[in-house]
Amino acid sequence: MSKEMKLIPELRFPEFEKFGSWQNVNLEDVADVIKGKQLNRLQLSESGTYPCLNGGITPSGFTDKFNTGANTITISEGGNSCGFVSYMTTKFWLGGHCYKIDLKKSTFLEFFYQLLKANESRIMGLRVGSGLPNIQKGTLLSLKIPFVTNPGEQQKIASCLSSLDELITAHNDRLDALKDHKKSLLQNLFPQEGETVPKVRFPEFEGDGEWIESSIQNLLDNKIIISHLDGNHGALYPRADEFSEDGVPYLTANDLISGTVDFRYCKHLPLEKAKKFKKGVAKNGDVLFAHNATVGPVAKLITDLPFVILSTTVTYYRCDNESLINDFLRYALESPFFVAQYKRVMSQSTRNQVPITTQRKFHLQLPKPKEQQKIASCFSAVDELIIAQQDIIEQLQQQKKGLMQGLFPKFNIA
């Protein structure tokens, strides 16, 4: 093998540099691929002792029995997530749309998991089928992978990446705790359905009496909500060829992330085209609500641009901030009281949407502006912690990605 073809990682622990090139092997040379057994939906529940892994990233349900032991590598066989590599640390049921990996040789299991995870995009590239994609067992067995037989190097790589995984898990646990804290605040700082005061109230407002309940239509009639429109553009609805790389952002429900607008992946319209729109023209400070396809995400629009355009999946609320503070409204639209209203509507229809006319029938509960501001500030502080925690996790994930690219050799064999 020529020097150019040698499989040597860019990052290698010094004590292993003398061992030379890794091997180029087929997956079947070092492991068996075993397909699971399907359970029907009636055999699964929302909770149970053992998770059932099928074609997705998360369990498809739970059962009271298992067919696979703990510490097992799995690869999703079918569905949109086919090729996803996972490592199960507990007993579970291996479903009919999932493979498990049984190692043939004396290989550190965690090393092999990290090796497959580093090649996950290549595994996903093996999928076939346009309807319900899947990965054929024979194709997976023939996958070329870089492999090192030295157990010391395997263990060193596994320990390095596993320690980073443990750190990411710890930060994810902290993120979940922050989200649970916010959920608790939403339940306690806003009145529950049928009540007129919250369970928990800041001491300075305990003598302010009951909150006022009003329909969104009434708030519009009284100019407390100044404008309330969605992106139903009719004949102006942009065609695919009318979008541009730059210009005015065109926002969809998928752009509302963690209470903010993520402009990184949104589409854009040329300014001249955007100027023609009369509806769904959102401005800085508007509160955005995803009402179609993806229902529920809320965000406050913060932008230096004169306006952005909303798609048919998003509604904006523009407030008279002297009566209804936009930051308070943002969290009111996430409160259990408001969520219960749109979930009732959705449960009565097969369509995953809450039209603007329906939204105007919903009710909001409002305290006086000073209390609104206090509540909004409380939630904003929690959201800042959540966003900071998400940033830490993203940085750690990028760090791991860089390490994986360096610790495993690159090659261009399909």
C-alpha positions as CSV (number, residue, x, y, z in Angstrom):
1,M,0.0,0.0,0.0
2,S,1.4,3.4,-1.0
3,K,1.9,6.1,1.6
4,E,-1.0,8.0,0.1
5,M,-3.3,5.1,0.6
6,K,-2.3,4.4,4.3
7,L,-5.1,4.8,6.8
8,I,-3.5,6.9,9.4
9,P,-5.6,9.3,11.6
10,E,-4.6,13.0,11.6
11,L,-4.7,12.9,15.5
12,R,-2.9,10.0,17.0
13,F,-1.8,9.4,20.6
14,P,2.1,9.4,20.5
15,E,2.5,5.9,21.9
16,F,0.7,4.4,18.9
17,E,2.4,6.3,16.1
18,K,5.0,3.5,15.6
19,F,2.2,0.9,14.8
20,G,1.7,2.4,11.3
21,S,-1.5,2.1,9.2
22,W,-5.0,1.0,10.2
23,Q,-6.7,-1.7,8.2
24,N,-9.4,-1.2,5.6
25,V,-12.0,-3.9,6.3
26,N,-15.6,-4.8,5.6
27,L,-18.0,-4.5,8.5
28,E,-18.7,-8.2,8.2
29,D,-15.0,-9.0,8.8
30,V,-15.3,-7.8,12.4
31,A,-19.0,-7.9,13.3
32,D,-22.4,-9.6,12.7
33,V,-25.5,-7.7,11.9
34,I,-28.7,-9.1,13.4
35,K,-32.2,-7.8,12.7
36,G,-34.8,-7.6,15.5
37,K,-38.3,-8.9,15.8
38,Q,-41.3,-6.7,15.2
39,L,-43.9,-5.9,17.9
40,N,-47.3,-4.5,16.8
41,R,-48.6,-1.3,18.3
42,L,-51.0,-3.1,20.6
43,Q,-48.0,-4.7,22.3
44,L,-46.4,-1.3,23.1
45,S,-47.3,1.4,25.6
46,E,-46.2,4.9,26.4
47,S,-44.4,3.7,29.5
48,G,-42.9,0.4,30.6
49,T,-39.9,-1.4,31.8
50,Y,-38.1,-1.9,28.5
51,P,-37.9,0.5,25.5
52,C,-38.6,-0.8,22.0
53,L,-36.1,0.4,19.4
54,N,-37.3,0.5,15.8
55,G,-36.7,2.7,12.9
56,G,-36.4,6.0,14.7
57,I,-34.0,7.9,16.9
58,T,-36.1,7.5,20.1
59,P,-38.0,4.4,21.3
60,S,-41.2,3.7,19.5
61,G,-42.8,2.6,22.7
62,F,-42.3,0.4,25.8
63,T,-43.0,-3.2,26.7
64,D,-42.7,-5.5,29.7
65,K,-40.3,-7.9,28.0
66,F,-36.9,-7.6,26.3
67,N,-35.0,-9.6,23.6
68,T,-31.6,-7.8,23.8
69,G,-29.2,-7.3,26.6
70,A,-27.6,-4.1,27.8
71,N,-24.5,-2.5,26.2
72,T,-25.5,-3.1,22.6
73,I,-24.8,-1.1,19.5
74,T,-27.8,-0.6,17.3
75,I,-28.4,0.8,13.8
76,S,-31.8,2.0,12.6
77,E,-32.8,-0.1,9.6
78,G,-35.8,1.7,8.2
79,G,-37.6,5.1,8.1
80,N,-36.3,8.6,7.7
81,S,-33.7,8.0,10.4
82,C,-32.3,4.8,9.0
83,G,-28.6,4.6,9.6
84,F,-28.7,6.2,13.0
85,V,-26.2,4.6,15.3
86,S,-27.1,4.2,19.0
87,Y,-25.6,2.6,22.1
88,M,-28.1,1.0,24.6
89,T,-26.9,0.8,28.1
90,T,-30.0,-1.1,29.4
91,K,-32.0,-4.2,28.3
92,F,-34.5,-3.4,25.5
93,W,-36.6,-4.9,22.7
94,L,-34.9,-4.9,19.3
95,G,-37.7,-4.2,16.8
96,G,-38.1,-5.4,13.2
97,H,-36.7,-2.1,11.8
98,C,-33.5,-2.1,13.8
99,Y,-30.2,-3.9,13.6
100,K,-27.9,-4.9,16.5
101,I,-24.1,-5.3,16.1
102,D,-22.4,-8.4,17.5
103,L,-18.6,-8.1,17.5
104,K,-16.7,-11.2,16.2
105,K,-13.2,-10.2,17.3
106,S,-11.8,-9.1,20.6
107,T,-12.8,-5.4,20.2
108,F,-13.7,-2.7,22.7
109,L,-17.4,-2.2,22.3
110,E,-17.2,1.5,23.0
111,F,-14.5,1.9,20.5
112,F,-16.6,0.2,17.8
113,Y,-19.6,2.4,18.7
114,Q,-17.5,5.5,18.3
115,L,-16.1,4.2,15.0
116,L,-19.6,3.6,13.6
117,K,-20.8,6.9,15.0
118,A,-17.9,8.6,13.1
119,N,-19.1,6.9,9.9
120,E,-22.8,7.5,10.6
121,S,-23.3,9.8,7.5
122,R,-21.8,7.1,5.3
123,I,-24.1,4.5,6.8
124,M,-27.1,6.7,6.2
125,G,-25.9,7.1,2.6
126,L,-26.6,3.3,2.1
127,R,-30.3,3.8,2.3
128,V,-32.5,2.8,-0.7
129,G,-36.2,3.4,-1.5
130,S,-38.1,6.6,-2.0
131,G,-41.2,5.9,0.1
132,L,-40.0,4.3,3.3
133,P,-36.2,4.2,3.0
134,N,-34.2,1.3,4.5
135,I,-30.7,-0.1,4.6
136,Q,-30.3,-3.7,3.3
137,K,-28.4,-6.0,5.6
138,G,-26.0,-7.2,2.9
139,T,-25.1,-3.6,2.0
140,L,-24.4,-2.8,5.6
141,L,-22.2,-5.9,5.9
142,S,-20.2,-4.8,2.9
143,L,-19.5,-1.3,4.3
144,K,-15.8,-0.4,4.2
145,I,-14.5,0.9,7.5
146,P,-11.1,1.8,8.9
147,F,-10.1,-0.5,11.8
148,V,-7.2,-0.8,14.2
149,T,-6.5,-4.1,16.0
150,N,-4.3,-2.7,18.8
151,P,-6.5,-3.0,21.9
152,G,-4.5,-0.2,23.7
153,E,-5.3,2.3,20.9
154,Q,-8.9,1.2,20.8
155,Q,-9.3,1.8,24.5
156,K,-7.5,5.1,24.4
157,I,-9.8,6.4,21.6
158,A,-12.9,5.0,23.4
159,S,-12.0,6.6,26.7
160,C,-11.3,10.0,25.1
161,L,-14.6,10.2,23.2
162,S,-16.7,8.5,26.0
163,S,-15.5,11.1,28.5
164,L,-16.7,13.8,26.2
165,D,-20.0,12.0,25.8
166,E,-20.4,11.9,29.6
167,L,-19.8,15.6,29.8
168,I,-22.4,16.2,27.0
169,T,-24.9,14.0,28.9
170,A,-24.3,15.9,32.1
171,H,-24.9,19.2,30.4
172,N,-28.0,17.8,28.7
173,D,-29.3,16.8,32.1
174,R,-28.8,20.4,33.3
175,L,-30.7,21.6,30.2
176,D,-33.6,19.3,30.9
177,A,-33.6,20.5,34.5
178,L,-33.8,24.1,33.3
179,K,-36.6,23.3,30.9
180,D,-38.5,21.5,33.7
181,H,-38.0,24.6,35.9
182,K,-39.5,26.8,33.2
183,K,-42.4,24.4,32.8
184,S,-43.1,24.6,36.5
185,L,-43.0,28.4,36.4
186,L,-45.5,28.4,33.5
187,Q,-47.8,26.2,35.6
188,N,-47.5,28.4,38.7
189,L,-47.1,32.0,37.5
190,F,-50.1,31.9,35.2
191,P,-53.6,31.1,36.4
192,Q,-54.9,27.6,35.6
193,E,-58.1,27.1,33.6
194,G,-61.1,28.1,35.7
195,E,-58.9,30.3,38.0
196,T,-58.4,34.0,38.1
197,V,-55.1,34.3,40.0
198,P,-51.9,32.2,39.7
199,K,-50.8,29.7,42.3
200,V,-47.6,31.7,42.9
201,R,-47.5,35.5,42.9
202,F,-44.8,38.0,43.5
203,P,-45.5,39.6,46.9
204,E,-45.8,43.1,45.6
205,F,-48.8,42.1,43.5
206,E,-50.7,40.0,45.9
207,G,-53.1,42.9,46.6
208,D,-53.8,43.6,42.9
209,G,-56.8,41.4,42.7
210,E,-57.9,39.0,39.9
211,W,-56.4,38.8,36.4
212,I,-58.6,39.9,33.5
213,E,-59.7,37.2,31.0
214,S,-60.4,38.4,27.5
215,S,-60.7,36.9,24.0
216,I,-58.0,37.8,21.5
217,Q,-60.8,39.3,19.3
218,N,-61.8,41.6,22.2
219,L,-58.2,42.6,22.7
220,L,-58.0,43.5,18.9
221,D,-61.3,45.4,19.1
222,N,-59.9,47.5,22.0
223,K,-56.5,48.1,20.3
224,I,-54.6,46.2,23.0
225,I,-53.4,43.9,20.3
226,I,-52.8,46.3,17.4
227,S,-52.5,43.8,14.6
228,H,-52.8,40.1,14.2
229,L,-52.1,38.5,10.8
230,D,-50.6,35.4,9.3
231,G,-48.7,34.7,6.1
232,N,-51.7,33.7,4.0
233,H,-50.5,35.4,0.8
234,G,-53.0,34.0,-1.7
235,A,-51.9,34.8,-5.3
236,L,-48.7,36.4,-4.0
237,Y,-47.5,33.1,-2.4
238,P,-43.9,32.8,-3.6
239,R,-42.8,30.1,-6.1
240,A,-39.7,28.1,-5.5
241,D,-37.8,30.0,-8.2
242,E,-38.7,33.4,-6.6
243,F,-36.5,32.9,-3.5
244,S,-33.0,34.4,-3.4
245,E,-29.8,33.8,-1.4
246,D,-30.1,37.3,0.2
247,G,-32.9,39.8,0.7
248,V,-35.8,39.9,3.1
249,P,-36.1,36.8,5.4
250,Y,-39.1,34.6,4.8
251,L,-39.9,32.8,8.1
252,T,-41.6,29.5,8.6
253,A,-42.6,27.6,11.8
254,N,-39.3,25.7,11.7
255,D,-37.4,29.0,12.2
256,L,-38.9,29.6,15.6
257,I,-36.3,28.0,18.0
258,S,-36.2,28.2,21.8
259,G,-38.2,31.5,21.9
260,T,-36.1,33.2,19.3
261,V,-36.0,33.4,15.5
262,D,-33.2,31.4,14.0
263,F,-32.3,33.3,10.7
264,R,-29.5,30.9,9.8
265,Y,-31.5,28.6,7.5
266,C,-34.5,30.7,6.6
267,K,-35.3,31.5,3.0
268,H,-35.1,35.0,1.5
269,L,-37.1,37.0,-1.0
270,P,-35.8,39.9,-3.2
271,L,-36.8,43.3,-1.7
272,E,-39.0,44.2,-4.6
273,K,-41.0,41.0,-4.3
274,A,-41.2,41.4,-0.5
275,K,-42.6,44.9,-0.8
276,K,-45.7,43.6,-2.6
277,F,-46.9,41.6,0.4
278,K,-49.8,43.1,2.5
279,K,-50.3,40.3,5.0
280,G,-47.8,38.5,7.2
281,V,-45.4,41.5,7.3
282,A,-43.8,41.2,10.7
283,K,-41.7,43.9,12.4
284,N,-39.2,44.1,15.3
285,G,-40.9,43.2,18.6
286,D,-43.8,41.2,17.2
287,V,-44.6,38.0,18.9
288,L,-44.7,35.0,16.5
289,F,-46.8,31.9,16.9
290,A,-46.4,28.8,14.8
291,H,-50.0,27.7,13.9
292,N,-49.7,25.3,10.9
293,A,-48.0,21.9,10.5
294,T,-45.8,22.6,13.5
295,V,-48.1,24.1,16.1
296,G,-47.0,25.8,19.3
297,P,-43.5,27.3,19.0
298,V,-43.5,31.0,20.1
299,A,-40.8,33.6,19.5
300,K,-40.2,37.3,19.8
301,L,-38.9,38.8,16.6
302,I,-35.7,40.8,17.1
303,T,-34.4,42.3,13.9
304,D,-32.7,45.5,12.6
305,L,-34.6,45.1,9.3
306,P,-37.7,47.2,8.6
307,F,-39.8,44.0,8.2
308,V,-39.7,40.3,7.5
309,I,-42.3,38.1,5.7
310,L,-44.1,35.2,7.3
311,S,-45.1,32.0,5.6
312,T,-48.5,30.4,5.9
313,T,-47.3,28.6,9.0
314,V,-46.8,31.6,11.3
315,T,-49.0,34.3,12.8
316,Y,-47.7,37.6,14.3
317,Y,-49.2,39.5,17.3
318,R,-48.4,43.2,17.6
319,C,-49.1,44.7,21.0
320,D,-49.8,48.1,22.5
321,N,-46.9,47.7,25.0
322,E,-48.5,50.1,27.4
323,S,-51.4,47.7,28.0
324,L,-49.9,44.3,26.9
325,I,-46.2,43.8,27.0
326,N,-44.9,41.8,24.1
327,D,-42.5,39.8,26.3
328,F,-45.4,38.8,28.6
329,L,-47.5,37.8,25.6
330,R,-44.8,35.6,24.4
331,Y,-44.9,33.5,27.6
332,A,-48.7,33.7,27.9
333,L,-48.9,31.9,24.5
334,E,-46.8,29.1,26.1
335,S,-48.9,28.9,29.3
336,P,-50.9,25.7,30.0
337,F,-54.1,27.8,29.9
338,F,-53.4,28.9,26.2
339,V,-51.9,25.6,25.1
340,A,-55.0,23.7,26.3
341,Q,-57.2,25.8,24.1
342,Y,-55.4,25.1,20.8
343,K,-54.8,21.4,21.7
344,R,-58.6,21.0,22.1
345,V,-59.1,22.4,18.7
346,M,-56.4,20.2,17.2
347,S,-57.9,17.1,18.9
348,Q,-61.2,17.7,17.0
349,S,-59.6,17.8,13.6
350,T,-57.2,15.7,11.4
351,R,-55.4,18.8,10.3
352,N,-52.5,20.0,12.4
353,Q,-53.3,23.7,12.4
354,V,-54.9,26.5,14.3
355,P,-56.2,29.1,11.8
356,I,-56.1,32.8,12.6
357,T,-59.9,33.0,12.9
358,T,-59.8,30.2,15.5
359,Q,-57.0,31.9,17.4
360,R,-59.1,35.0,17.8
361,K,-61.7,32.9,19.8
362,F,-59.0,31.9,22.3
363,H,-58.7,33.7,25.6
364,L,-55.8,35.3,27.4
365,Q,-55.5,36.1,31.1
366,L,-53.8,39.4,31.8
367,P,-52.6,41.1,35.0
368,K,-51.6,44.8,35.2
369,P,-48.6,45.9,33.1
370,K,-46.2,46.0,36.1
371,E,-46.9,42.4,37.0
372,Q,-46.7,41.5,33.3
373,Q,-43.2,43.0,33.2
374,K,-42.1,41.2,36.4
375,I,-43.3,37.8,35.0
376,A,-41.7,38.4,31.6
377,S,-38.4,39.3,33.3
378,C,-38.5,36.1,35.3
379,F,-39.0,34.0,32.3
380,S,-36.4,35.9,30.2
381,A,-33.8,35.1,32.9
382,V,-34.6,31.4,32.7
383,D,-34.5,31.5,28.9
384,E,-31.1,33.1,29.0
385,L,-29.9,30.2,31.1
386,I,-31.4,27.7,28.7
387,I,-29.9,29.3,25.6
388,A,-26.5,29.5,27.3
389,Q,-26.7,25.8,28.2
390,Q,-27.7,25.0,24.6
391,D,-24.7,26.9,23.4
392,I,-22.4,24.9,25.7
393,I,-23.8,21.6,24.4
394,E,-23.5,22.7,20.8
395,Q,-19.8,23.7,21.4
396,L,-19.1,20.3,23.1
397,Q,-20.8,18.5,20.2
398,Q,-18.7,20.4,17.7
399,Q,-15.6,19.6,19.7
400,K,-16.5,15.9,19.7
401,K,-17.1,16.1,15.9
402,G,-13.7,17.6,15.4
403,L,-12.1,14.9,17.6
404,M,-13.8,12.1,15.7
405,Q,-12.7,13.5,12.4
406,G,-9.1,13.5,13.7
407,L,-9.0,10.2,15.7
408,F,-10.4,8.1,12.8
409,P,-8.7,7.9,9.4
410,K,-10.5,9.4,6.4
411,F,-10.8,7.6,3.2
412,N,-13.0,7.8,0.1
413,I,-14.2,4.3,-0.3
414,A,-18.0,4.0,-0.6
